[in-house]
């Protein structure tokens, strides 16, 4: 973790401590700080904005109730992402992932990692990520989109680090093969190559 991550985690821990004492303003600050990040992350699980909002609300309801149970074994962001991931899986079991009429989320709901990033590139990558399994998309988003370590992703997804590594490896291989075809080029055929 760099200094900015350490400072952010210290602030989040202080907010959780205040939440455990019933401070609703601390909940509001934490909610605003994580809303965009969670929208982006959850958009890898489902394309339904209504489900994403429901999951975020469920996530913060659980965080509110369990704030005093946070023991500091991980970063607060890892803890919150883990709650959101489990709530997201539960919501998918309940609602499914049928697309809604407007297949894209509003730009205000899912901010780009780089605001100057080309829309065509985002669309191309989005199509490529759509070819991955849900677990592979989540791992790619947590590692490359959010910046979590493999150990943190394993904690969020409640699986061994080896499973996270395998999902990431297979996601990269699949993307390496599917992205060129989406760009109109012939795909690379080396499935086992790193």
N, C-alpha and C positions, 0 to 999 in steps of 0.2 A: 504494500500500500504506500502511495506517495503521501506527502504532507496534506494535500487537499482532501484526499480520501479519509485520512486520519481525523482531520478537523470536522469533516462532514459526519463521520461516524460518532464523534464525541457530541456533536450537536444533536444528532438523532437519539443517542442514548439519554441525553438530558430531556429531550421531548418525551421519550418513553417513560422516564421517571416521573415527569410531571403528569403524564396521562394516567399513570398508575395511582395518582392521588386525585384523579377526577378532573383534571384541567382540560376542558374542551377546546380552549384556544390552542393548546399544544397539539391536540388531535388535528385541528384545522391546518396548522402549519405543516405537520407531517403529511397530511393528505395532499395539500397543494404541492409539496415538494416531490411527491412520488407519483402523482396522477399521470403526468405525461409519460414517464418512464414505464409505468404499469400498462398504460394504453398501448404503447409500442410493443412491449413484451407480450401482452395478451392477444394482440392482433396476430401473433404467430400461432396461437391456439385456435382462434375463431375469427371469422370476418364479420361477425354480428355485433354491431355497436351496442345494442341493448344488453347482450350477454356480457360484454366487456365492462360496461358500467355497473351491472349487477355484481360481477365478480369483484370489482374494485371496492364497492360498498361493503360486500361481505368480508373482504380482506381487512378493511379498516375497522369493521365491527369486531372481528376477532382480535385484531391488534389492540383495540380499546379494552376488550375484556381480559386479554392475556398480557397486557403491558407489564404487570408486576411479576409475570412468570419468565420474562426475558432474563437469562442469566449471563449474557455476554459471551457465550461460547463462539459466536460468529459476529460478523458485522450486522448492524440493524438492517441494512439493505438486503443481506442474504436472508434474514429471518422474514422480512416482509415479502420478498420474492417467493420464498417457500410457501408462505400462506397463500399468496395469489395463485401460485401454480396449483396447489391442491384445490383451492376454490374453483379454479378454472376447469380442472379435470371433472370435478363434481358437476359444474354447470353444463359441461359438454355431455355428460351422461344424462342429465335431465332434459336439455334442450336440443341436443344435436348441434350440427354445424351447417344447417341449411343457410345458403346465402340469402341476404335480403335484397330488395329491389336495387338499391344502390350498393354495389359491391365494394366501393372504396370508402374508407373512413375519412372524415373531414380532415384537412391539413391541420386544423387547430387541435384535433384529438390525438393525432399521431405525429409528433414533430419529427422531422428528419434528423438523423444524427449530425449531419453537416447541413446547415441551412442553405448553403450555396450549392448543394449537390444537384446535379442535373436530374430532372424529373424522368427523362427517358431511361437513365441508368437505374434509378429507383424502381421503375416499372419492370425493367428487365430482370433485376435481381429479385424482385417480388415474385415474378413468374417462376424463376429458378427455385426460390425457396418453397413455392407452392408445390413443387415436384417432390419435396422431401416428406418424410413421415412427420407427424406432430412432434414426436420426441426429438428427432433430428433438428427440426426448425427451432424448437425451444433451446436446445443446446447451442446452436449457432447464434441465436439471439442473445442468450445469456453471456456467452464468451466474447463474441465480437461486437454485439450491439450495446450491451450493458457493461461489459468489462469485468465480469466475475472470473475468478480463477477456477480451474477444474475441480479443486476441492470444494469451493463454494457452490458450484453447480451440482456436485454430488449431494451436498447437504440440502440444497433447494429441492432437488428431484428425489431425494431419499433413495439413492442407489449408490453402488460402488463407483469409485473414481474410474476404474477400468471400463465400466459400462458407459460412462460419459465420454471417455477417450474413444471407445469403439463407435459411438454414435457420431462424434465429431469427425472421425476418420471417414466413415461411410458417407456422411453428409458432404464432405469435401470432394470425395471421389465422384459422387453423383452430380454435384454442382459442376465439377470439372468436365463431365461428360454432357450435361444438359445445357449449360450456358452457351457453348459455341453453337449448338443447333438452334437455340432461341435467337441467336444473332445471325443465323443464316449460314454458318460455317459447318463443316463436318466435325462430329464429336471425336474426342480422343478415346481410344478403345482400351487403354491399359487400366483395368479395374483394380488390380492389386498394387499398382504403383502409388507411392506417397504423393 
